[in-house]
């Protein structure tokens, strides 16, 4: 018995076929081979065409069909995970009205800031657990204010995962976790954030029907069946944003458990059972995938936008002769602290942990007589870790304990330098698992379709690969460098 999981990222679409009986992967595919384009028509903007996501979903499905046609024909359910905070607008014929304004787009930050001032920052935090900030609701307001002709044609407002589910089933729906990540859900009232919509005169009817995160959200249409090569009428039975899903994929479901990921962006995500928020919204609290009205499960999310994208940019623009393993090897030839070189990874939109500032990437301490590319490569990886550690201090102040962190053995966590810097700087024990977002979506689909009786059964075959723990001598060296980094950061953002 097989389930199919799709991970719709801003870089690529990943797809996994999972054998639910033994937890093995029957096929995996990525499309496109190179990163998807992000269009930036103006400074701070970031847009993608939703139709491109669907094109790459179809291509990934085609690759899976080539690998294992029998398994594709035997798929029993589909799960979806997707890049969070994006805005997709469709008309009454389900046609996309404009490119999606995606997660790292900064244009609506001031709109969200003004709404928080007018509604009251404390009110927003207590009702929505967040300031409106630069999230989906604020992006919708931007379209209303700046593209009124487009706004008049809007039939439904969706997140990226909602759009993909619509393409698969023909139904336009959303979830509580999705609305929560868009600041469209009132946690205290357990209902739509009508206060924010009314403040902006946005009709409530634009928000789709809410369906459970786990359960039948619609069935695969005849058209989608023929395009994807999977059976018609099987359920789409799981949907979640990429970071709640990353936590789910690591079996992070209960208070005190913490997950991390370091792809295009870097995230640390801790589960709590009581409402908590940072007074400055530098980290954010959302409804987790297993939250219910009687049992709070809330995810506190720290995001550093400029994570893997910095490492990728350095490779493409500065060291095109190197691949990532070669970069990691060179970085390992320099000791902790990179001999005084410091990198600040803030070049991918406004950074929430810096109160929506956008200082850009900067390099400090480079000596043309002493340093070479090894120092720069190491300093970049350390700078990403330091930015995450800076945000984790905020999480700790909120009551999220980060002594033990789970992560998939992927992306930046493949780098021994990055892992060592992460463990020694944060003081956390790091447990690395053989999983990814698409696998999490496939497991979620099995739970939602009733193939697995519950979460315990779903994660029976989750494989722990390795654990790394802090070492006092190395930790001391990293903390000295981290403290110098923080001192410099204070001058950059002052």
C-alpha positions in Angstrom: 0.0 0.0 0.0 1.5 3.3 -1.1 1.0 7.0 -0.4 2.4 10.0 -2.4 3.9 13.1 -0.7 4.6 16.4 -2.5 6.8 19.1 -1.1 6.2 22.4 -3.0 9.2 24.6 -2.1 10.4 27.8 -3.6 13.4 26.1 -5.1 11.9 22.9 -6.4 9.1 20.3 -6.0 10.0 17.1 -4.3 7.9 14.0 -4.5 8.1 10.7 -2.6 6.3 7.3 -3.0 6.2 5.6 0.4 5.4 2.0 1.1 3.2 2.3 4.2 3.8 -1.3 5.3 7.5 -1.0 5.9 8.2 2.7 5.7 10.5 2.3 2.7 10.7 4.7 -0.2 9.5 3.2 -3.5 10.5 6.3 -5.5 11.6 9.9 -5.2 11.9 12.7 -7.7 12.7 16.4 -7.9 11.7 19.0 -10.5 13.2 21.2 -11.9 16.8 20.1 -11.9 17.8 23.7 -11.3 16.2 26.0 -8.8 12.8 27.5 -9.8 13.0 31.2 -10.6 12.0 33.8 -8.1 11.0 37.0 -9.7 12.0 40.3 -8.0 10.5 43.1 -10.0 11.3 45.6 -7.3 13.6 45.6 -4.2 12.1 43.3 -1.5 9.7 41.6 -3.9 9.6 37.9 -4.5 7.0 36.2 -6.8 6.5 32.9 -8.4 3.9 31.6 -10.9 1.6 29.0 -9.3 1.3 27.3 -12.7 5.0 26.6 -12.5 4.4 24.6 -9.3 1.8 22.5 -11.0 4.1 22.0 -14.0 6.8 20.7 -11.7 4.4 18.5 -9.8 3.4 16.9 -13.1 7.1 16.4 -14.1 8.0 14.9 -10.7 5.1 12.6 -11.0 6.2 11.6 -14.5 9.6 10.7 -13.1 8.1 8.6 -10.3 6.0 6.8 -12.9 9.1 5.9 -14.8 10.7 4.6 -11.6 7.8 2.6 -10.3 4.7 2.5 -12.5 3.1 -0.2 -10.4 3.4 1.7 -7.2 2.0 4.9 -8.8 -1.1 3.0 -9.9 -1.5 1.6 -6.4 -1.3 5.0 -4.5 -4.1 5.2 -1.9 -3.7 8.8 -0.7 -1.9 12.0 -1.3 -0.3 14.5 1.1 0.9 18.0 0.4 3.4 20.3 2.1 4.2 23.7 0.8 6.1 27.0 1.2 4.4 29.0 3.9 2.9 32.5 3.9 2.4 32.8 0.2 -0.6 34.4 -1.5 -2.5 32.9 -4.4 -5.6 34.6 -5.9 -8.1 32.9 -8.3 -11.2 34.1 -10.0 -14.5 32.2 -10.1 -13.2 30.0 -12.9 -10.3 29.0 -10.7 -7.8 30.9 -12.9 -4.8 32.5 -11.2 -5.1 36.3 -11.3 -1.5 37.3 -10.6 1.8 35.7 -9.6 2.0 34.4 -6.1 3.6 36.8 -3.6 5.7 34.3 -1.7 7.1 33.9 1.8 10.3 36.0 1.4 8.5 39.0 -0.2 8.8 42.1 2.0 6.5 44.6 0.4 3.6 44.2 3.0 5.7 44.6 6.1 4.7 48.2 6.7 1.0 47.4 6.1 1.1 44.8 8.8 2.9 47.1 11.1 0.3 49.8 10.7 -2.5 47.3 11.3 -0.9 46.2 14.5 -0.6 49.8 15.7 -4.3 50.5 14.8 -5.8 47.3 16.3 -3.3 47.3 19.1 -0.2 45.2 19.3 -1.3 43.5 22.5 -4.7 42.7 21.0 -3.1 41.1 17.9 -0.7 39.0 19.9 -3.4 37.7 22.3 -6.0 37.0 19.5 -3.8 35.9 16.6 -0.6 35.0 18.5 1.3 37.3 16.1 1.4 40.8 14.7 0.1 40.8 11.1 3.6 41.5 10.0 4.6 40.5 6.5 2.3 37.5 6.4 -0.4 36.4 3.9 -3.2 38.7 5.2 -1.0 41.7 4.8 0.0 40.7 1.3 -3.7 40.4 0.5 -4.3 44.0 1.8 -1.4 45.1 -0.4 -3.1 43.7 -3.5 -6.4 45.4 -2.5 -4.7 48.8 -2.0 -2.3 48.6 -5.0 -4.1 46.4 -7.6 -7.8 47.2 -7.2 -8.7 45.9 -10.6 -7.2 42.5 -9.7 -8.7 42.5 -6.3 -12.2 43.0 -7.7 -11.9 39.7 -9.6 -10.8 37.7 -6.6 -13.1 34.7 -5.9 -10.9 33.0 -3.3 -7.7 33.6 -1.4 -5.4 30.7 -1.0 -2.0 29.6 0.3 0.3 27.7 -2.0 -0.8 24.3 -0.6 -4.4 25.2 -1.1 -3.8 26.0 -4.7 -2.1 22.6 -5.2 -5.0 20.8 -3.5 -7.4 22.7 -5.8 -5.5 21.5 -8.9 -5.7 17.9 -7.6 -9.3 17.8 -6.4 -11.1 20.8 -8.0 -12.2 21.9 -4.5 -11.0 25.2 -2.9 -10.4 24.6 0.8 -7.9 25.6 3.5 -6.9 24.5 7.0 -6.6 26.0 10.4 -2.8 25.7 10.3 -2.8 27.5 7.0 -5.0 30.3 8.1 -2.9 30.6 11.3 0.3 31.0 9.3 -1.3 33.7 7.2 -2.6 35.6 10.3 -6.1 34.8 9.2 -7.1 32.7 12.3 -8.2 33.9 15.7 -6.7 31.4 18.1 -8.6 32.6 21.2 -12.0 32.4 19.4 -11.1 29.4 17.3 -12.5 31.1 14.2 -11.6 33.2 11.2 -9.7 36.5 12.1 -12.7 38.6 11.1 -11.4 41.5 13.1 -8.4 41.9 10.8 -10.3 41.4 7.7 -13.0 43.9 8.7 -10.2 46.4 9.6 -9.2 46.3 6.0 -12.7 45.9 4.5 -11.8 42.5 3.0 -14.9 40.3 2.5 -14.8 37.2 4.7 -16.3 35.2 1.8 -13.0 35.3 0.0 -11.6 32.8 2.6 -12.1 29.1 1.6 -13.9 26.4 3.5 -11.8 25.0 6.4 -11.0 21.3 6.3 -9.0 19.1 8.8 -5.2 18.9 8.4 -5.6 15.1 8.6 -8.6 13.6 6.8 -10.4 13.7 3.5 -9.9 17.1 2.0 -11.2 16.1 -1.5 -10.5 13.4 -4.0 -8.3 13.3 -7.0 -10.2 14.4 -10.1 -10.2 12.6 -13.4 -8.1 15.4 -15.0 -5.5 15.3 -12.2 -5.5 11.5 -12.3 -4.5 11.6 -16.0 -1.9 14.3 -15.5 -0.2 12.7 -12.5 -0.6 9.1 -13.3 -2.3 8.1 -10.1 -5.8 6.6 -9.4 -8.9 8.8 -9.6 -11.0 9.4 -6.5 -8.3 8.7 -3.9 -8.2 11.2 -1.1 -6.0 14.2 -0.6 -5.8 13.5 3.1 -3.0 15.8 4.6 -1.9 19.4 4.1 0.5 21.5 6.1 3.0 24.3 5.6 6.6 23.3 5.2 7.8 24.0 8.8 4.9 22.4 10.7 5.3 19.5 8.3 9.1 19.4 8.9 8.3 19.0 12.6 5.7 16.4 11.8 8.2 14.5 9.6 10.5 14.3 12.6 7.7 13.1 14.9 7.8 16.5 16.8 4.2 16.7 18.1 4.3 17.2 21.8 5.2 20.0 24.2 9.0 20.3 24.7 9.9 18.8 21.4 11.9 20.8 18.9 12.7 20.5 15.2 15.1 22.3 12.9 15.7 22.6 9.2 18.2 24.5 7.1 17.2 24.7 3.5 16.7 28.0 1.6 15.6 29.4 4.9 16.6 28.1 8.4 14.0 27.3 11.0 13.9 26.2 14.6 10.4 25.1 15.6 9.3 24.1 19.1 6.0 22.7 20.3 4.2 24.2 23.3 0.8 23.5 24.9 0.2 27.1 26.2 -0.2 30.3 24.1 3.1 32.2 24.0 4.4 35.0 21.9 7.3 37.4 21.6 6.2 40.9 22.4 8.1 42.1 19.2 6.9 39.2 17.0 10.6 38.3 16.3 9.5 34.7 16.4 6.0 33.5 15.6 3.4 31.1 17.1 1.2 29.1 14.8 -1.4 26.3 15.2 0.5 23.0 14.9 -0.8 20.1 12.7 -2.1 18.1 15.7 -3.8 21.0 17.5 -7.3 20.6 18.7 -9.8 22.7 20.5 -9.3 20.6 23.7 -5.5 20.1 23.4 -3.3 22.9 22.5 -0.4 22.1 20.2 1.2 25.4 19.1 4.4 25.7 17.1 6.8 28.5 17.9 8.8 29.3 14.8 12.1 31.1 14.4 13.0 31.7 10.7 16.2 33.1 9.2 15.5 33.8 5.6 19.1 33.9 4.4 20.3 30.4 5.2 20.9 27.8 2.4 20.3 30.5 -0.1 23.4 32.3 1.1 25.5 29.2 0.7 24.0 28.6 -2.7 24.7 32.2 -3.8 28.3 32.0 -2.7 28.8 28.9 -4.7 27.2 30.2 -7.9 28.6 33.7 -7.8 32.0 33.3 -6.1 33.1 29.7 -6.4 31.4 28.1 -9.4 34.2 25.6 -9.6 33.2 23.9 -6.3 30.3 21.7 -5.4 28.9 21.7 -1.9 31.0 18.8 -0.5 34.1 20.6 -1.7 33.0 23.8 -0.1 32.5 22.0 3.2 35.9 20.4 3.0 37.6 23.7 2.4 35.6 25.3 5.3 36.8 22.5 7.6 40.4 23.5 7.0 39.9 26.7 9.1 39.2 26.6 12.8 36.2 28.0 14.7 35.8 31.7 14.4 37.3 31.7 10.8 40.2 33.8 12.1 38.0 36.8 12.7 36.0 36.8 9.5 32.3 37.3 10.1 29.3 37.0 7.8 25.8 38.3 8.4 23.2 36.3 6.4 20.4 38.8 6.0 19.9 39.2 2.3 16.7 37.4 1.5 13.9 39.7 2.5 13.0 41.3 5.8 14.1 39.2 8.8 11.5 38.7 11.5 14.2 38.0 14.2 15.5 41.5 13.5 12.0 43.1 13.8 11.5 43.0 10.0 14.7 44.9 9.2 16.4 44.1 5.9 20.1 44.9 6.4 21.4 42.7 3.6 24.3 40.3 3.6 27.6 41.8 4.9 31.1 40.5 5.3 33.4 41.8 8.0 37.0 41.4 9.1 38.5 40.2 5.8 42.2 40.7 5.5 43.5 40.6 2.0 46.9 39.5 3.3 45.8 36.7 5.6 42.4 35.2 4.5 41.4 33.1 1.5 38.2 31.5 0.3 38.4 28.9 3.1 37.8 31.6 5.7 34.9 33.0 3.8 33.3 29.6 3.3 33.6 28.8 7.0 32.4 32.3 8.2 29.3 32.0 6.0 28.3 28.7 7.6 29.1 30.0 11.1 27.1 33.3 10.3 24.0 31.3 9.5 24.4 29.3 12.7 24.9 32.5 14.7 21.8 34.0 13.2 19.8 30.9 14.3 21.4 31.0 17.8 20.4 34.7 18.1 16.8 33.8 17.4 16.9 30.8 19.7 17.7 33.1 22.6 14.3 34.7 21.9 12.6 31.3 21.9 14.3 30.4 25.2 12.9 33.6 26.8 9.4 32.5 25.7 9.8 29.2 27.5 10.9 27.0 24.5 13.7 24.8 25.7 16.1 23.9 22.9 18.5 21.4 24.6 17.4 18.6 22.2 16.7 19.2 18.6 15.7 16.9 15.7 16.6 17.5 12.1 16.6 15.7 8.8 20.0 14.8 7.5 19.7 17.1 4.5 20.6 20.5 3.1 23.0 22.5 5.5 22.9 19.7 8.0 24.9 17.6 5.5 27.9 19.9 6.3 30.1 18.7 9.2 31.2 22.3 9.7 27.6 23.5 10.0 26.6 20.7 12.3 29.6 21.3 14.6 29.0 25.1 14.7 25.3 24.5 15.4 25.8 22.1 18.3 28.6 23.9 20.0 27.1 27.4 19.7 23.6 26.5 20.8 24.6 23.8 23.3 21.9 21.5 21.9 22.1 17.8 21.3 21.3 17.3 17.6 19.6 14.1 16.4 19.6 13.6 12.7 17.0 11.4 11.0 16.6 9.9 7.5 13.5 11.9 6.4 12.4 15.0 4.5 9.4 17.1 3.9 8.0 15.0 1.1 8.3 11.8 3.3 6.5 13.7 6.1 3.6 14.5 3.6 3.4 10.9 2.6 3.2 9.8 6.2 0.6 12.5 6.9 -1.5 11.2 4.0 -1.4 7.7 5.5 -2.6 9.0 8.9 -5.3 11.2 7.3 -6.6 8.3 5.1 -6.7 5.9 8.0 -4.0 3.7 6.6 -2.0 4.2 9.8 -4.0 4.0 13.0 -2.2 7.0 14.4 1.1 8.9 14.8 2.9 6.1 16.7 2.3 3.7 13.8 3.2 6.3 11.2 6.7 6.8 12.7 7.4 3.2 13.5 10.1 3.0 10.8 11.6 6.5 11.2 15.4 6.0 11.2 17.8 7.8 13.5 21.1 8.2 11.7 23.4 10.0 14.2 23.5 12.2 17.3 26.0 15.0 18.0 26.5 16.7 21.4 28.4 19.8 22.6 32.0 19.4 23.7 33.0 22.0 26.4 36.4 23.1 24.8 34.9 23.5 21.3 31.8 25.2 22.7 33.9 27.8 24.5 35.7 28.7 21.2 32.4 29.1 19.3 30.8 31.2 22.0 33.7 33.7 21.9 33.1 34.1 18.2 29.4 34.2 18.6 29.6 37.0 21.2 31.8 39.0 18.8 29.3 38.4 16.1 26.4 39.7 18.3 28.4 42.8 19.2 28.9 43.6 15.5 25.3 42.8 14.7 24.1 45.4 17.2 26.0 48.1 15.2 24.6 46.9 11.9 20.9 47.0 13.0 21.1 50.1 15.3 
